[in-house]
Amino acid sequence: MDLHPLLRWRMAKAERGETGYVALRRFAGERRVEADAVLARIAADGPLAAADFENGSSRSGWWEWSDTKHALEYLFWAGRITTATRRGSFARLYDLTERVIPAGVLGLPTPNAATAQRMLIERSARALGVATAADLRDYFRLKPAEGDPAIASLVEEGVLEPVEVEGWSQKAWLHREAAKPRRIRGAALLAPFDPLIWERSRTERLFGFRYRIEIYVPQPLRTHGYYVLPFLLDEALVARVDLKADRQDGVLRAQRITLERDAPLDTREHLVTELERMAAWLGLGALLLGEIVVAQ
């Protein structure tokens, strides 16, 4: 919640129609009356999904949005509405921002854009550890014109320290207060949108691990499976698992497990432990392991 003031400059740009895709920007100008009508409906009726509006549902899939959905997304980007929950797996329930975000947060002062961008970059550096300029910008989706001056300012003040990483051609920085552990221990299955693997080129630079979401790839062309979670063990990404929660049979199906060529010998043992934990978290009574292969 404390990030809200640091992103208001972006909401203001969206409200003015200065950012976002073309269909969205139109609702800041020529179609503003329609956006205001959608906002008034939410104000009167409470949290609503796109499907609650006439012609509000998608026409023929995820990417063919209706005019109402575009209006909702405009209001969402502009910070006029937001969401705290969903209906089912995907449908956002939109409500007025002041009915979702606490008044204490909305009452916090709004920094100017340059100050907010500087604070966002510093936050990125704390989260990422060693990072290139592109890494630092990408964490909050800042453009070069927004992120690079902030990086330069933080470098000049000594908040970001230049470092060299073996094998990297890009310049890199480290926050001056970053912890430097001798080793890291832990195990975790990573969702496709986990910050550790969100920026795919960074994942490849750090771990030598190429990862792509294949849910949009035709089945015959998939390499590792439909919904694949990488497995982090200590300081390396050592495996990936194509998972399916079979609720009808009460089983978590690890349909295919791919081990990296240099995966430690005890990878399977640690992975099974994490899969059992995930099955319990999902309320599934059993874990079923499929084929286990080693990456080529």
N, C-alpha and C positions, 0 to 999 in steps of 0.2 A: 504493500500500500504506500510506503514512503517514496516509491518511485513516481507516483502520480504527478507531483509538481514538476519533475524533471522531464516529463513527456508532454506537458501542456503546449509547448511551442509547436510540437508536431500536430497536436489536435487543432491548434489555431490555424496552421497551414492547410489542413484538410478542410476545415470549415470554410476557409476562403477559396477553396478550390484550387490550391496551389500544389497539391500532391495527390497521389492516387491514380488509378486507371481512368480512362476517358469517361466511361459510363458513370463512374462515381462522381467525377468532378462536375458533371452536368447538374447534379442536385444541389450544388453550391450556388448555381446561377439560374439558368433558364428553367430548371425544374424544382426550384426551391419550394414553391407552393406545395408540391406533392410531398416533399420531405417533411414540411411543417405539418401536413395533415397526418402523416404516419406518426410523427412525434405526439400530436394531440391525441391520437387514438391510444397510444401507450400510456400517456398521462391519465387518461380517463379510465382505461380498462385494466391497467396493471401489466405484469410481464406477459409478453406475447412472442410467439415464434412467427417466422415468415409465413408458414402455412395457415396461420390464424387470420391473415388478411385475404381478401378476395384476390384471386390470381397470384397468391403469394408463394405458392410452392414451385419448386424447380420444374421446368417444362419437360426435360428429357434426360436428367442426370445432374451430377454435382456441378458442372461448369456452366450450364445454361440457366443462369439465374433470371428470375422475373424482374420487372421494374421495381416492384415492392422490395425485393431482396436487395437490389442495388441501393434503394433509398435507405433501407435499414443499415447497410454497410457504410453509407456516407455518414449517417448519424453516429454510428459506432466509431468510425475513424475520427470524427470531429469531437468525440467525447460527450456528446449530448445524451447518448444512451450507452449502456454497457450490459454485461451479463454476469450472473453469478452461478448459473446452472444451465443444464441442457435438458431437452426432452428426448429421451432415448439416447442414442450414442452420438448424434451429430447436431440436432436442431437446437441452436442457441435460443434461450428465452431472454429477450431484450427488455430492459426496464430503464426508467430514468436514472441517470448517474447518481443523482442525489438520494435515490432510494436504495442504492447499492453500496456506494463508497461512503464511509463514515464522515460525518460533518467535520470532525477534527482533522481529517486528511484534506478534505476540500477547502478547509480554512487555512491551510498552510500557504505561506507566501510563494508566489510564482517567480522563479529566477528568470533572467533574460536567456535567450536561446544559447548564447555563447557560454554562459556559466553552466547552464544545464548540460550542454554537450560535453563540457570539460568534466563535470561530475559523473556523467555516464561513462566516459572513457576511463576514468579512474576506477569506477566500479567494475568495468570490464577487465581491467588489468588485475584487480584483486581476485577476480573469479578465474581468470585464465592462466595465471602464472606467466610463463614465457609466451610472448605473443608478437606477431608481426603487426604492422599497421592495419593490414586488411583484417586480421583476426580481431583486433581491438574495435574496429568500426563495425564489423559484422555482428558482434554480440548484441548490439541494440539497433542494428540495421541503419547505421549512419552512412551518409554519402561522404566521399572524400572531402568535399567542401565543408562538411559539418564536422567530421572527425579529425582531419589532419591538423587544423589549427589548434584543436584541443590537445592532441598528442604533442605538438611542438611546445605548447605552453607548459605541459606537465614535465617534459624533458628538461626545459630550461630551468624549472623550479627544482629539479632533482627528484621529483616524485616517481618518474619513470627512469630507469637506468638502462643504458644500452648494453646488450649482451650479444655474444656470438654462440650460435648453436651449430655443432658439427653436422655437415650435410645440408645446411640451409643456405641458400643464396640471398635470402631476404634479410634486411635489418630486423632486429628483434629487441624487445624491451621487457624489463622485469620491474614490478612494483617494488619500491625500496623496502617495504615492510613484508615482502613475500617470505613465507617460511621455506626453508631449504632442508627438507628431511633427507636423511641418508638413505632411507628406503621407505617404500609404501607397501602396506599389507592390506588386503581386502579382496572381496569377490562380489561381483554384481552383474546381473543381467541388465543391459541398457536398452531403454526404449529408443526407437528410431530418432526421437527428437531430444534425447538427452544432450545437455550442453557439451559434454565431452566429445560427442561425435556429430554434432549439429552441422558444423562447417566441414564438409567432407575432405577438402584439400588439406585442412589442418590435421584431420585424423590420419591421413596418409603420411604427412610430414612427421607427426609424432610417433606413430605406431607402425608405419609401413603396412597399413591395413586398409584395403579398398572396400568401401561399404556403399551400397546403393539400396534404396527401397524398390522392391520388384513387384509391388502390388499392381502397378500399371503396366507391367511387362506381360505379354501373352505367355501362358503357362509353358509351352514348349521351349521358349527362349530364356526362361529363368535359370539362373546359375545356382542359387542357394535356397530358393523357396518363396512363398507368398509373403509372409509376415515374419521377418527374420530379426532376432535380437542378438547383437554382439554380446560376448561374455568377457568381462574384465576380470583378470586374475592378477593381483598385485600390481605390477607396473606395465602390464602388456594386455593387448586384446588377443586372446588365445583361441577363441572359437566363436561360432555363430549357430543359432538354433532357429529352425522354422517351427513356430509354435501355433497351436490351435487349442482354444478352450472349448472342449466338447461338453457343453452343459447338459445335453440330453443324456449322455452316458456318465456324466460326472467325472470326466477324465481330462487331464491336461496332456495333450499329445505333442511330444517332441518329434515331429514328423521326420526331421532330418537334422543331424548334428554334424557340422563340418569343423574339424580341428585344424588349426594352423600347423604348418609343417614343423615349426619349432615349439609347439605347445609342450609344457612340462608334462611329465609322466602322470602326475596326479590331477591333471586337468579334469578328467572325466569324473573323478570323485567329488571335486569341488563343485563342478557343474551340476551334478545330480542333487547335491545338497541345496543349491539355489533353486533348482527346478521344483524340488519338493516344497520349499518355502513359498514359491510362487503359486503352486497348486493350492496350498492351504490358504493363502491370501485371497485367492479367487473363489474359495469355498468348494473346490473340487476334491473328491475323495481319493483320487488315484493319479499316478503319473505313468504314462506309457511311452517308452523310448522307441524311436524308430531307428533307421539305419544311421550308422556312424561312419563317416568317411574322413579322410585326410586331404586337405587342400593340395592341389597340384602346383 
